[in-house]
Amino acid sequence: MNFTPLGKRVLVKRVEETNTTSSGIIIPDNAKEKPSRGTIVAVSEEVKVLNNGDEVLFGKYSGNEVSFDGEKYIVLDIEDIFGIIG
């Protein structure tokens, strides 16, 4: 995949949450919340504080979902990112 975000945007792959609770109960897909963390895959030239591979925290309903080669990603404005994890 070759994608470069424009403006102050980044391309993020969501980190999948676990399918079971700590007590072992399996959570069905329709009951799961959208994960609010992910790994940066591509960064626009205007964004200087983030790099590919950074794990970030963002708003649950932020950005626009896109698909490339069967994989789902989210395009986020830099303002939608709360911070870098780790």
C-alpha positions in Angstrom: 0.0 0.0 0.0 1.3 3.5 -0.9 -0.8 6.2 0.8 0.4 9.6 2.1 -2.2 11.6 4.0 -2.5 15.3 3.1 -2.8 18.3 5.5 -2.3 17.5 9.1 -3.5 13.9 9.0 -2.2 10.4 9.8 -3.3 6.9 8.7 -3.8 4.6 11.7 -4.5 0.8 12.0 -6.7 0.2 15.0 -5.4 -2.2 17.7 -7.9 -5.0 18.0 -9.3 -5.5 21.5 -9.5 -8.9 23.2 -12.6 -11.1 22.5 -13.0 -12.3 26.1 -13.4 -10.7 29.5 -11.1 -11.4 32.4 -13.5 -14.1 33.6 -13.5 -15.9 30.3 -16.8 -14.7 28.8 -16.6 -14.3 25.0 -17.8 -10.9 23.7 -19.7 -11.0 20.4 -18.6 -8.7 17.6 -21.8 -6.6 17.7 -21.3 -5.9 21.5 -17.7 -4.7 21.2 -16.8 -1.0 21.3 -14.6 0.5 18.6 -11.0 0.5 19.9 -9.7 4.0 20.6 -6.0 3.1 20.1 -3.9 2.2 17.1 -0.6 2.2 15.4 0.4 5.0 12.9 1.0 3.6 9.4 1.5 6.8 7.4 2.1 10.5 8.4 1.7 13.6 6.2 4.7 15.9 5.6 3.0 18.6 7.8 3.0 16.4 10.9 6.3 16.6 12.7 5.5 15.2 16.2 4.4 11.7 15.1 6.2 8.8 13.3 5.3 5.5 11.7 5.0 2.8 14.3 3.9 5.2 17.2 0.9 3.8 19.2 -1.6 6.6 19.8 -4.9 7.1 21.7 -7.7 8.9 19.8 -11.5 9.6 20.1 -13.7 6.5 19.5 -15.8 8.2 16.8 -13.0 10.3 15.2 -11.7 10.1 11.7 -12.8 8.3 8.5 -12.5 4.6 8.0 -10.9 3.5 4.7 -9.9 0.1 3.3 -6.7 -0.8 1.4 -6.0 -4.4 0.2 -8.7 -5.8 2.5 -7.3 -4.1 5.6 -9.3 -1.4 7.5 -7.6 1.8 8.5 -8.7 5.2 9.9 -7.6 8.6 8.6 -7.3 11.0 11.6 -6.7 14.8 11.9 -3.9 15.5 14.2 -6.3 17.3 16.6 -8.2 14.0 17.1 -5.2 12.3 18.6 -5.0 12.6 22.4 -1.4 11.4 22.8 1.3 8.8 22.2 1.3 5.6 24.3 4.6 4.4 25.7 
